[in-house]
């Protein structure tokens, strides 16, 4: 599901979308944003959360692998690897349901933000 609504390509918009994905994952997994942003891989939960956030930023918001990498302080190949891992886990019904809920929540929040900014 592509949740990109505002078709803006400026760096601030890209960064905001990445931070929105990050915030949703942090809330869902009860992680701090600092845990996702650390330079090293970190504990398994933080690495997994970062992978999901990068996946949502790329697949959900339509950011390029390079743009997502810049937003998360990672290389585009790391983002590609993260997206592949998350995509593989979508075969698990529980994970698919949780990820679909995150995508739907992000889509709704982005629409709300765009509408509020458009006033």
C-alpha positions, 0 to 999 in steps of 0.5 A: 500500500503506498501511503504517499499523499503529498507528492513533495520531494523536498528534503524536509518532507522526506525527513518528516515522512521518515520520522513519522514512520520511525515514531509509529514503529517506536510506539508499536514496539515501545522503543525510544527513537534514540534506539533506532537512530544509534550508529551501531546495530544495537539490540535485536528489537532496535535493529528490527524496529529500524528495519520496519521503519525503513521499510515503511518509509520506502514502501509506504511513503515511496522514498528511494532507498538512498533517501531512506538511508540518509534519513536513518544514517544507513547505506542504501544497500542496508535499506534494501536488505531491511526491506527484503527481510521485512517483506519475507516476514509478511508471510507470517499472518500475525506480522502481516496484520501488525504491519498492515495496521501500522500502514493504515495508521500512517496513511490516516495520520499523513492525510490528517497532517496534509489536511491540517497544513492545507488550511 
